[in-house]
Amino acid sequence: PEGLRRDHIRPVESQRQLLGMTLSSLRRLQVLINQSAIDPLTGIHNRRKLLEFLDAQVQSATTAGPGLHVAVIDVDSFKDINDSHGHAAGDMVLKYVAAALSQSARPGDCVARCGGDEFVAVLLDSSRERDAEFHHAVRSNLNRALHAGGLGHIAVNLSIGFAAFNGQLRTSSQLLDAADAAMYNLKRLTHSRAFTPPSFSIPCENTSHG
């Protein structure tokens, strides 16, 4: 009968609507999860995700041994870039720096923007040589991205400080503080020598290696 068929159809339609609502809710939940772990401007990890990742790697390094390195990266005179070229150009510079760091990292590494113009990279199974390779790759990738994006006229310089997990540096905060100190020490050395780096040069200082 026609009424019976309609009665059978209604539960099916209700189930479909419920399923659609469930899938929509799951998608919204996934978006919220991604937003909590991803920096909205650059699309790389944010500070929260970086700290979660680093804490886990520190726990592993305690038993697995050396090879865990942290790099703190800062865009030199970023305020001047914003003032001279506009905030839109400044945002693009940050995106290109993030892309260069991501391209230079290896699978398993973690790259994050921790606020403003400061970035952090956690490098696994690293060494002095690997740190130097990372530094040169960032320089090359950033140079290429800036020119391809029409920002080759903007001098973008980075200061990078490294720290390695060892007997003295055994926690996430110790590693980040040491790498941050190395980065700022490099800035002081650069300024005290009245050194004017060429466009796209990325000074690099290794510190706290065991």
C-alpha positions in Angstrom: 0.0 0.0 0.0 1.0 3.6 -0.7 0.9 4.6 3.0 3.0 1.7 4.0 5.7 2.6 1.5 5.8 6.2 2.7 6.1 4.9 6.3 9.2 2.8 5.2 10.7 5.8 3.3 10.5 8.2 6.3 12.9 6.2 8.6 15.4 5.9 5.7 15.3 9.6 5.0 15.7 10.3 8.7 18.7 8.0 8.8 20.2 9.8 5.8 19.7 13.2 7.4 21.2 12.0 10.6 24.2 10.5 8.7 24.6 13.8 6.9 24.6 15.8 10.1 27.1 13.4 11.6 29.5 13.7 8.7 29.1 17.5 8.8 29.9 17.5 12.5 32.9 15.4 12.0 34.2 17.7 9.3 33.7 20.7 11.5 35.5 18.9 14.3 38.4 18.1 12.0 38.6 21.7 11.0 38.7 22.8 14.6 41.5 20.2 15.3 43.5 21.4 12.4 43.0 25.0 13.4 44.3 24.3 16.9 47.5 22.8 15.4 48.1 24.9 12.3 49.2 28.5 12.0 46.4 30.1 9.9 48.8 32.5 8.0 51.5 30.1 6.9 49.8 26.7 7.0 52.6 25.1 9.0 52.3 23.9 12.6 51.8 26.4 15.4 53.5 26.7 18.8 51.1 24.3 20.5 51.8 21.5 18.1 55.5 22.2 18.1 55.7 21.9 21.9 53.7 18.6 21.8 56.0 17.2 19.2 59.2 18.4 20.9 58.1 17.0 24.3 57.5 13.6 22.7 60.9 13.6 20.9 62.7 14.6 24.2 61.1 11.6 25.9 62.3 9.4 23.0 65.8 11.0 23.0 66.3 10.1 26.6 66.4 6.4 25.6 67.3 6.6 21.9 70.4 8.8 22.3 71.6 12.0 20.5 70.4 13.4 17.2 67.6 15.6 18.4 68.4 19.2 17.3 66.3 22.4 17.6 66.7 25.5 15.4 65.2 28.9 16.2 64.8 31.1 13.2 64.1 34.8 13.3 63.5 37.2 10.4 65.9 40.1 10.8 64.4 43.6 10.9 60.9 42.3 10.0 59.3 45.5 11.2 61.4 47.4 8.6 60.0 45.1 5.9 56.5 45.9 7.0 57.1 49.6 7.2 58.9 49.8 3.9 56.9 47.4 1.8 53.5 47.1 3.5 52.0 44.4 5.7 50.7 42.4 2.7 54.3 42.0 1.5 55.4 41.2 5.1 52.8 38.4 5.3 54.0 37.0 2.0 57.6 37.0 3.3 56.4 35.0 6.4 54.7 32.5 4.0 57.8 32.1 1.9 60.0 31.6 5.0 57.6 28.9 6.2 57.6 27.2 2.8 61.4 27.4 2.6 61.7 25.8 6.1 59.2 23.1 5.2 61.0 22.3 1.9 64.3 22.1 3.7 63.2 19.8 6.5 63.2 16.0 6.1 60.2 13.7 6.6 59.7 13.3 10.3 61.0 16.8 11.2 58.6 19.4 12.5 58.5 23.1 11.4 56.4 25.6 13.2 55.6 29.3 13.4 55.7 30.3 17.1 54.4 33.8 16.7 55.3 37.0 14.8 58.4 36.4 12.7 59.8 33.6 14.8 59.9 30.0 13.6 61.2 26.8 15.1 62.4 23.6 13.4 62.8 20.3 15.3 65.4 18.2 13.3 65.6 14.5 14.0 68.7 12.3 13.6 70.6 15.5 13.0 74.3 16.5 13.3 76.5 19.6 12.7 76.6 18.6 9.1 72.9 18.2 8.8 72.3 21.5 10.5 74.6 23.2 7.9 72.7 21.4 5.1 69.4 22.6 6.5 70.8 26.2 6.7 71.9 26.2 3.1 68.7 24.6 1.9 66.6 27.2 3.6 68.7 30.0 2.0 68.4 28.5 -1.4 64.7 27.8 -1.1 63.8 31.2 0.3 65.8 32.9 -2.4 64.0 31.0 -5.1 60.6 31.6 -3.6 61.1 35.3 -3.2 62.1 35.8 -6.8 59.4 33.6 -8.1 56.8 35.5 -6.0 58.0 38.9 -7.3 59.6 39.9 -4.0 63.2 39.5 -5.1 63.7 43.2 -4.4 63.2 42.7 -0.7 66.3 41.8 1.3 65.2 39.1 3.7 67.8 37.9 6.2 67.4 35.2 8.8 69.3 34.5 12.0 69.3 30.8 13.0 70.5 29.4 16.3 70.9 25.6 16.9 70.9 23.5 20.0 71.3 19.8 20.5 69.9 17.4 23.0 72.7 16.3 25.3 73.6 15.8 29.0 73.1 19.5 29.7 70.1 20.2 27.5 67.5 17.5 28.3 64.2 19.3 28.3 62.1 21.1 25.7 62.5 24.4 27.4 66.2 24.0 27.8 66.6 23.2 24.1 64.4 26.1 23.0 66.2 28.6 25.4 69.6 27.5 24.2 68.7 27.7 20.5 67.1 31.1 21.1 70.2 32.4 23.0 72.4 31.2 20.1 70.1 33.0 17.6 70.2 36.3 19.5 74.0 36.0 20.1 74.4 35.7 16.4 72.3 38.9 15.9 74.6 40.7 18.4 77.7 39.6 16.7 76.4 40.6 13.3 75.4 44.1 14.5 78.6 44.7 16.6 80.7 44.0 13.5 78.6 46.4 11.4 78.1 43.5 9.1 75.7 44.1 6.2 74.7 40.6 4.9 73.9 40.3 1.2 70.3 39.7 0.2 68.9 36.4 1.3 72.0 35.5 3.4 71.1 33.3 6.4 73.7 33.5 9.1 73.9 30.3 11.1 75.5 29.5 14.5 75.7 26.1 15.9 75.8 25.9 19.7 75.4 23.4 22.5 76.4 20.4 20.4 77.6 17.4 22.4 
